[in-house]
Amino acid sequence: MKNTKNDLLLQAKIYRFMTLLFVLLGGLIFLILYLNNIEGRLLEAMKEPQTILFILIPFAPAFVLSLITKSKEKKYLAFKEPPAETDKKS
């Protein structure tokens, strides 16, 4: 894709949608891992290092996509359109 202002905006919106999708999927994966492994014994489970992984890993793709989205939105806001060419014939 070209890096025009509209393309950057479209990319940012697509990445934002994908981020939300991955957050929802991460929540679902976390819920499955929680119910299968922790089962309500959260204080005991916090002593195990794998519990931190159960919390962080499902949301890692959403975090990365969020960073990409932020980058695209910054580029969109800082985008300067090239000056319009005028046809001056001397």
Buried (B, 14 or more C-beta within 10 A) or exposed (E): EEEEEEBBBBBBBEBBEBBEEBBEBBEEBBEEBBEEEBEEEEEEBEEEEEBEEBBEBBBEBBEEBBEBBBBBBEBBEEBEEEEEEEEEEE
